[in-house]
Amino acid sequence: MAILPRFSMLGHGHTVIMLHDADGGHLTFSPSVESLASQGYRAVAVDLPGYGYTPPSEPYSIKSLAQSCLALIDALQVKNKVTLVGHGLGAMVALEAAMRDPSQVKRLVLCAGGPPLDDASRKVWVDTRLSALDEGLGMEQIADRIVPMQTGGKAMPEGVRLIRHALTEVHPLIYRHALQALPGFQRNAAALAHVSMPTLLIGGAQDVCTPPEALEALAQILPDASTITLPGIGHWPQLESPEDFDGLLVDFLNHRRNVH
């Protein structure tokens, strides 16, 4: 049975569910929750299994996380389809959920994630973090190492502080499970080509985990996708440049409001 995740919710209107990366829970979408609620949307920021007060799932995989996402959609009793916004690991979860039950998902926004990992991405995204855990570093020490390496030169200082805080809140064991789940997303081009709902891909020009060319390649596979790259931004666009990210998100939602 799928784990029903805990969440933070604000606003009324079309439901937008936000799925976080391995590096932090629902707090990594804090600015977006307020922005979306102010624009007439019901913003739901999820704590995936093992994060916040949500119990962990076993086995810990993209599949099980996607099942939790779909369980939440059912629990929210959404009358119409939802929009899924995923960051990093959450982008893979959003794609998996959309492929498993497209009847529930109206649109996708994939931020700094989505494509299956190649060797280069696995090395810089997964291996650097697992190596830090293997060294016995605490989460604060891991944040001190990873965040400066993978934020962009134009990152907003307040956003960087929130990235670091969210990462220190993650339990080390769950962090390991989430990182190990990342390479498990192995959907091939033929499967991804069936994801027909409108999709926006947002990335940072300085993101070494999901570089712009990886998002561009995914956009060429998805039938209805567009890509936007933010200059001077790294792996956390929604926190490094929240005004730009939220503006793009709201524009996409408003433009596609009547798309079914």
Contacts in CASP RR format, 6 or more apart in sequence:
PFRMAT RR
TARGET T0000
AUTHOR 0000-0000-0000
METHOD contacts of the structure
MODEL  1
MAILPRFSMLGHGHTVIMLHDADGGHLTFSPSVESLASQGYRAVAVDLPG
YGYTPPSEPYSIKSLAQSCLALIDALQVKNKVTLVGHGLGAMVALEAAMR
DPSQVKRLVLCAGGPPLDDASRKVWVDTRLSALDEGLGMEQIADRIVPMQ
TGGKAMPEGVRLIRHALTEVHPLIYRHALQALPGFQRNAAALAHVSMPTL
LIGGAQDVCTPPEALEALAQILPDASTITLPGIGHWPQLESPEDFDGLLV
DFLNHRRNVH
2 57 0 8 1.000
2 64 0 8 1.000
2 67 0 8 1.000
2 68 0 8 1.000
2 70 0 8 1.000
2 71 0 8 1.000
3 49 0 8 1.000
3 54 0 8 1.000
3 55 0 8 1.000
3 56 0 8 1.000
3 57 0 8 1.000
3 64 0 8 1.000
3 68 0 8 1.000
3 71 0 8 1.000
4 68 0 8 1.000
4 71 0 8 1.000
4 72 0 8 1.000
4 75 0 8 1.000
5 46 0 8 1.000
5 47 0 8 1.000
5 48 0 8 1.000
5 49 0 8 1.000
5 54 0 8 1.000
5 68 0 8 1.000
5 69 0 8 1.000
5 71 0 8 1.000
5 72 0 8 1.000
6 46 0 8 1.000
6 47 0 8 1.000
6 52 0 8 1.000
6 53 0 8 1.000
6 54 0 8 1.000
7 17 0 8 1.000
7 26 0 8 1.000
7 44 0 8 1.000
7 45 0 8 1.000
7 46 0 8 1.000
7 47 0 8 1.000
7 72 0 8 1.000
8 26 0 8 1.000
8 33 0 8 1.000
8 44 0 8 1.000
8 45 0 8 1.000
9 42 0 8 1.000
9 43 0 8 1.000
9 44 0 8 1.000
9 45 0 8 1.000
10 33 0 8 1.000
10 34 0 8 1.000
10 36 0 8 1.000
10 37 0 8 1.000
10 42 0 8 1.000
10 43 0 8 1.000
11 36 0 8 1.000
11 37 0 8 1.000
11 40 0 8 1.000
11 41 0 8 1.000
11 42 0 8 1.000
11 43 0 8 1.000
12 40 0 8 1.000
12 42 0 8 1.000
13 40 0 8 1.000
13 41 0 8 1.000
13 42 0 8 1.000
14 40 0 8 1.000
14 41 0 8 1.000
14 42 0 8 1.000
14 80 0 8 1.000
14 82 0 8 1.000
14 83 0 8 1.000
14 106 0 8 1.000
14 253 0 8 1.000
14 257 0 8 1.000
15 41 0 8 1.000
15 42 0 8 1.000
15 44 0 8 1.000
15 73 0 8 1.000
15 76 0 8 1.000
15 78 0 8 1.000
15 80 0 8 1.000
15 82 0 8 1.000
15 83 0 8 1.000
16 36 0 8 1.000
16 41 0 8 1.000
16 42 0 8 1.000
16 43 0 8 1.000
16 44 0 8 1.000
16 82 0 8 1.000
16 83 0 8 1.000
16 84 0 8 1.000
16 85 0 8 1.000
16 253 0 8 1.000
17 44 0 8 1.000
17 46 0 8 1.000
17 69 0 8 1.000
17 72 0 8 1.000
17 73 0 8 1.000
17 82 0 8 1.000
17 83 0 8 1.000
17 84 0 8 1.000
17 85 0 8 1.000
18 26 0 8 1.000
18 29 0 8 1.000
18 32 0 8 1.000
18 33 0 8 1.000
18 43 0 8 1.000
18 44 0 8 1.000
18 45 0 8 1.000
18 46 0 8 1.000
18 85 0 8 1.000
18 86 0 8 1.000
18 87 0 8 1.000
19 46 0 8 1.000
19 48 0 8 1.000
19 65 0 8 1.000
19 69 0 8 1.000
19 84 0 8 1.000
19 85 0 8 1.000
19 86 0 8 1.000
19 87 0 8 1.000
19 89 0 8 1.000
19 90 0 8 1.000
19 91 0 8 1.000
19 93 0 8 1.000
19 94 0 8 1.000
20 26 0 8 1.000
20 28 0 8 1.000
20 29 0 8 1.000
20 45 0 8 1.000
20 46 0 8 1.000
20 47 0 8 1.000
20 48 0 8 1.000
20 51 0 8 1.000
20 86 0 8 1.000
20 87 0 8 1.000
20 89 0 8 1.000
20 90 0 8 1.000
20 166 0 8 1.000
21 28 0 8 1.000
21 87 0 8 1.000
21 88 0 8 1.000
21 89 0 8 1.000
21 90 0 8 1.000
21 112 0 8 1.000
21 235 0 8 1.000
21 236 0 8 1.000
22 88 0 8 1.000
22 89 0 8 1.000
22 129 0 8 1.000
22 170 0 8 1.000
22 175 0 8 1.000
22 178 0 8 1.000
22 179 0 8 1.000
22 181 0 8 1.000
22 182 0 8 1.000
23 146 0 8 1.000
23 163 0 8 1.000
23 166 0 8 1.000
23 167 0 8 1.000
23 170 0 8 1.000
23 236 0 8 1.000
24 51 0 8 1.000
24 166 0 8 1.000
24 167 0 8 1.000
24 169 0 8 1.000
24 170 0 8 1.000
25 47 0 8 1.000
25 48 0 8 1.000
25 51 0 8 1.000
25 52 0 8 1.000
25 166 0 8 1.000
25 169 0 8 1.000
25 170 0 8 1.000
26 45 0 8 1.000
26 46 0 8 1.000
26 47 0 8 1.000
26 51 0 8 1.000
26 52 0 8 1.000
27 45 0 8 1.000
27 162 0 8 1.000
27 165 0 8 1.000
27 166 0 8 1.000
27 169 0 8 1.000
28 87 0 8 1.000
28 162 0 8 1.000
28 163 0 8 1.000
28 166 0 8 1.000
28 236 0 8 1.000
28 238 0 8 1.000
28 239 0 8 1.000
29 43 0 8 1.000
29 45 0 8 1.000
29 85 0 8 1.000
29 87 0 8 1.000
29 238 0 8 1.000
30 45 0 8 1.000
30 162 0 8 1.000
31 238 0 8 1.000
31 239 0 8 1.000
31 242 0 8 1.000
31 246 0 8 1.000
32 43 0 8 1.000
32 45 0 8 1.000
32 85 0 8 1.000
32 238 0 8 1.000
32 242 0 8 1.000
32 245 0 8 1.000
32 246 0 8 1.000
32 249 0 8 1.000
33 43 0 8 1.000
33 45 0 8 1.000
34 43 0 8 1.000
35 43 0 8 1.000
35 242 0 8 1.000
35 246 0 8 1.000
35 247 0 8 1.000
35 249 0 8 1.000
35 250 0 8 1.000
36 42 0 8 1.000
36 43 0 8 1.000
36 246 0 8 1.000
36 249 0 8 1.000
36 250 0 8 1.000
36 253 0 8 1.000
37 43 0 8 1.000
39 250 0 8 1.000
39 253 0 8 1.000
39 254 0 8 1.000
41 253 0 8 1.000
44 72 0 8 1.000
44 76 0 8 1.000
46 69 0 8 1.000
46 72 0 8 1.000
47 53 0 8 1.000
47 54 0 8 1.000
48 54 0 8 1.000
48 65 0 8 1.000
48 68 0 8 1.000
48 89 0 8 1.000
48 90 0 8 1.000
48 93 0 8 1.000
48 178 0 8 1.000
49 55 0 8 1.000
49 56 0 8 1.000
49 57 0 8 1.000
49 60 0 8 1.000
49 64 0 8 1.000
49 65 0 8 1.000
49 68 0 8 1.000
50 56 0 8 1.000
50 57 0 8 1.000
50 171 0 8 1.000
50 174 0 8 1.000
51 170 0 8 1.000
51 174 0 8 1.000
52 169 0 8 1.000
54 68 0 8 1.000
56 174 0 8 1.000
56 177 0 8 1.000
57 64 0 8 1.000
57 65 0 8 1.000
57 68 0 8 1.000
58 64 0 8 1.000
60 174 0 8 1.000
60 177 0 8 1.000
60 178 0 8 1.000
60 180 0 8 1.000
60 181 0 8 1.000
61 181 0 8 1.000
61 184 0 8 1.000
62 89 0 8 1.000
62 92 0 8 1.000
62 93 0 8 1.000
62 96 0 8 1.000
62 181 0 8 1.000
62 184 0 8 1.000
62 185 0 8 1.000
63 96 0 8 1.000
65 89 0 8 1.000
65 90 0 8 1.000
65 93 0 8 1.000
65 96 0 8 1.000
65 181 0 8 1.000
66 93 0 8 1.000
66 96 0 8 1.000
66 97 0 8 1.000
66 100 0 8 1.000
67 100 0 8 1.000
69 84 0 8 1.000
69 93 0 8 1.000
69 94 0 8 1.000
69 97 0 8 1.000
70 97 0 8 1.000
70 100 0 8 1.000
70 101 0 8 1.000
70 104 0 8 1.000
73 82 0 8 1.000
73 104 0 8 1.000
76 82 0 8 1.000
78 104 0 8 1.000
80 106 0 8 1.000
81 103 0 8 1.000
81 104 0 8 1.000
81 105 0 8 1.000
81 106 0 8 1.000
81 260 0 8 1.000
82 104 0 8 1.000
82 105 0 8 1.000
82 106 0 8 1.000
83 105 0 8 1.000
83 106 0 8 1.000
83 107 0 8 1.000
83 108 0 8 1.000
83 109 0 8 1.000
83 253 0 8 1.000
84 94 0 8 1.000
84 97 0 8 1.000
84 98 0 8 1.000
84 105 0 8 1.000
84 107 0 8 1.000
84 108 0 8 1.000
84 109 0 8 1.000
85 94 0 8 1.000
85 108 0 8 1.000
85 109 0 8 1.000
85 111 0 8 1.000
85 249 0 8 1.000
86 93 0 8 1.000
86 94 0 8 1.000
86 108 0 8 1.000
86 109 0 8 1.000
86 110 0 8 1.000
86 111 0 8 1.000
86 113 0 8 1.000
87 111 0 8 1.000
87 112 0 8 1.000
87 113 0 8 1.000
87 236 0 8 1.000
87 238 0 8 1.000
88 111 0 8 1.000
88 112 0 8 1.000
88 113 0 8 1.000
88 114 0 8 1.000
88 209 0 8 1.000
88 210 0 8 1.000
88 235 0 8 1.000
89 178 0 8 1.000
89 181 0 8 1.000
89 182 0 8 1.000
90 113 0 8 1.000
91 110 0 8 1.000
91 111 0 8 1.000
91 112 0 8 1.000
91 113 0 8 1.000
91 114 0 8 1.000
92 113 0 8 1.000
92 114 0 8 1.000
92 182 0 8 1.000
92 185 0 8 1.000
94 105 0 8 1.000
94 108 0 8 1.000
94 109 0 8 1.000
94 110 0 8 1.000
94 114 0 8 1.000
95 108 0 8 1.000
95 110 0 8 1.000
95 114 0 8 1.000
95 185 0 8 1.000
95 187 0 8 1.000
95 192 0 8 1.000
95 195 0 8 1.000
96 185 0 8 1.000
96 187 0 8 1.000
97 104 0 8 1.000
97 105 0 8 1.000
98 105 0 8 1.000
98 108 0 8 1.000
98 195 0 8 1.000
98 197 0 8 1.000
99 187 0 8 1.000
99 191 0 8 1.000
99 192 0 8 1.000
99 194 0 8 1.000
99 195 0 8 1.000
102 195 0 8 1.000
102 196 0 8 1.000
102 197 0 8 1.000
105 197 0 8 1.000
106 197 0 8 1.000
106 198 0 8 1.000
106 256 0 8 1.000
106 259 0 8 1.000
106 260 0 8 1.000
107 197 0 8 1.000
107 198 0 8 1.000
107 199 0 8 1.000
107 200 0 8 1.000
107 252 0 8 1.000
107 253 0 8 1.000
107 256 0 8 1.000
107 259 0 8 1.000
108 195 0 8 1.000
108 197 0 8 1.000
108 198 0 8 1.000
108 199 0 8 1.000
108 200 0 8 1.000
109 199 0 8 1.000
109 200 0 8 1.000
109 201 0 8 1.000
109 202 0 8 1.000
109 249 0 8 1.000
109 252 0 8 1.000
110 199 0 8 1.000
110 200 0 8 1.000
110 201 0 8 1.000
110 202 0 8 1.000
110 215 0 8 1.000
110 218 0 8 1.000
111 201 0 8 1.000
111 202 0 8 1.000
111 203 0 8 1.000
111 237 0 8 1.000
111 238 0 8 1.000
111 245 0 8 1.000
112 202 0 8 1.000
112 203 0 8 1.000
112 204 0 8 1.000
112 207 0 8 1.000
112 209 0 8 1.000
112 210 0 8 1.000
112 234 0 8 1.000
112 235 0 8 1.000
112 236 0 8 1.000
112 237 0 8 1.000
113 203 0 8 1.000
113 209 0 8 1.000
113 210 0 8 1.000
113 214 0 8 1.000
113 215 0 8 1.000
114 185 0 8 1.000
114 201 0 8 1.000
114 210 0 8 1.000
114 215 0 8 1.000
114 218 0 8 1.000
115 121 0 8 1.000
115 210 0 8 1.000
115 214 0 8 1.000
115 215 0 8 1.000
115 217 0 8 1.000
115 218 0 8 1.000
116 184 0 8 1.000
116 185 0 8 1.000
116 186 0 8 1.000
116 187 0 8 1.000
116 188 0 8 1.000
117 125 0 8 1.000
117 126 0 8 1.000
117 182 0 8 1.000
117 183 0 8 1.000
117 185 0 8 1.000
118 214 0 8 1.000
121 209 0 8 1.000
121 210 0 8 1.000
121 211 0 8 1.000
121 214 0 8 1.000
122 182 0 8 1.000
122 183 0 8 1.000
124 150 0 8 1.000
124 208 0 8 1.000
124 209 0 8 1.000
125 182 0 8 1.000
125 208 0 8 1.000
125 209 0 8 1.000
125 210 0 8 1.000
126 179 0 8 1.000
126 180 0 8 1.000
126 182 0 8 1.000
126 183 0 8 1.000
128 145 0 8 1.000
128 146 0 8 1.000
128 149 0 8 1.000
129 142 0 8 1.000
129 146 0 8 1.000
129 175 0 8 1.000
129 179 0 8 1.000
130 176 0 8 1.000
130 179 0 8 1.000
130 180 0 8 1.000
132 141 0 8 1.000
132 142 0 8 1.000
132 145 0 8 1.000
132 146 0 8 1.000
133 142 0 8 1.000
133 172 0 8 1.000
133 175 0 8 1.000
133 176 0 8 1.000
133 179 0 8 1.000
137 145 0 8 1.000
138 172 0 8 1.000
139 167 0 8 1.000
139 168 0 8 1.000
139 169 0 8 1.000
139 170 0 8 1.000
139 172 0 8 1.000
139 175 0 8 1.000
140 168 0 8 1.000
142 167 0 8 1.000
142 175 0 8 1.000
143 163 0 8 1.000
143 164 0 8 1.000
143 167 0 8 1.000
143 168 0 8 1.000
144 164 0 8 1.000
146 167 0 8 1.000
147 160 0 8 1.000
147 163 0 8 1.000
147 164 0 8 1.000
147 167 0 8 1.000
149 208 0 8 1.000
150 207 0 8 1.000
150 208 0 8 1.000
150 209 0 8 1.000
150 234 0 8 1.000
150 235 0 8 1.000
150 236 0 8 1.000
151 160 0 8 1.000
151 163 0 8 1.000
151 234 0 8 1.000
151 235 0 8 1.000
151 236 0 8 1.000
151 240 0 8 1.000
152 204 0 8 1.000
152 206 0 8 1.000
152 232 0 8 1.000
152 233 0 8 1.000
152 234 0 8 1.000
152 240 0 8 1.000
153 206 0 8 1.000
153 232 0 8 1.000
153 233 0 8 1.000
153 234 0 8 1.000
154 231 0 8 1.000
154 232 0 8 1.000
154 233 0 8 1.000
154 240 0 8 1.000
154 241 0 8 1.000
155 232 0 8 1.000
155 233 0 8 1.000
155 234 0 8 1.000
155 236 0 8 1.000
155 239 0 8 1.000
155 240 0 8 1.000
155 241 0 8 1.000
156 239 0 8 1.000
156 240 0 8 1.000
156 241 0 8 1.000
156 242 0 8 1.000
159 236 0 8 1.000
159 239 0 8 1.000
159 240 0 8 1.000
159 242 0 8 1.000
160 239 0 8 1.000
160 240 0 8 1.000
162 239 0 8 1.000
163 236 0 8 1.000
163 239 0 8 1.000
163 240 0 8 1.000
170 178 0 8 1.000
189 221 0 8 1.000
192 218 0 8 1.000
192 221 0 8 1.000
192 222 0 8 1.000
193 221 0 8 1.000
193 222 0 8 1.000
193 223 0 8 1.000
195 222 0 8 1.000
195 223 0 8 1.000
196 223 0 8 1.000
196 224 0 8 1.000
197 224 0 8 1.000
198 224 0 8 1.000
198 225 0 8 1.000
198 252 0 8 1.000
198 256 0 8 1.000
198 259 0 8 1.000
199 219 0 8 1.000
199 222 0 8 1.000
199 224 0 8 1.000
199 225 0 8 1.000
199 226 0 8 1.000
200 225 0 8 1.000
200 226 0 8 1.000
200 227 0 8 1.000
200 228 0 8 1.000
200 248 0 8 1.000
200 249 0 8 1.000
200 252 0 8 1.000
201 215 0 8 1.000
201 218 0 8 1.000
201 219 0 8 1.000
201 225 0 8 1.000
201 226 0 8 1.000
201 227 0 8 1.000
201 228 0 8 1.000
202 227 0 8 1.000
202 228 0 8 1.000
202 229 0 8 1.000
202 230 0 8 1.000
202 237 0 8 1.000
202 245 0 8 1.000
202 248 0 8 1.000
202 249 0 8 1.000
203 210 0 8 1.000
203 212 0 8 1.000
203 215 0 8 1.000
203 227 0 8 1.000
203 228 0 8 1.000
203 229 0 8 1.000
203 230 0 8 1.000
203 233 0 8 1.000
203 234 0 8 1.000
203 237 0 8 1.000
204 212 0 8 1.000
204 229 0 8 1.000
204 230 0 8 1.000
204 231 0 8 1.000
204 232 0 8 1.000
204 233 0 8 1.000
204 234 0 8 1.000
204 235 0 8 1.000
204 237 0 8 1.000
205 212 0 8 1.000
205 229 0 8 1.000
205 230 0 8 1.000
205 231 0 8 1.000
205 232 0 8 1.000
205 233 0 8 1.000
205 234 0 8 1.000
206 232 0 8 1.000
206 233 0 8 1.000
206 234 0 8 1.000
207 233 0 8 1.000
207 234 0 8 1.000
207 235 0 8 1.000
207 237 0 8 1.000
208 234 0 8 1.000
208 235 0 8 1.000
209 235 0 8 1.000
210 235 0 8 1.000
212 227 0 8 1.000
212 229 0 8 1.000
215 227 0 8 1.000
215 229 0 8 1.000
216 227 0 8 1.000
218 225 0 8 1.000
219 225 0 8 1.000
219 226 0 8 1.000
219 227 0 8 1.000
228 248 0 8 1.000
230 237 0 8 1.000
230 240 0 8 1.000
230 241 0 8 1.000
230 244 0 8 1.000
230 245 0 8 1.000
233 240 0 8 1.000
233 241 0 8 1.000
233 244 0 8 1.000
234 240 0 8 1.000
237 244 0 8 1.000
237 245 0 8 1.000
238 245 0 8 1.000
238 246 0 8 1.000
END
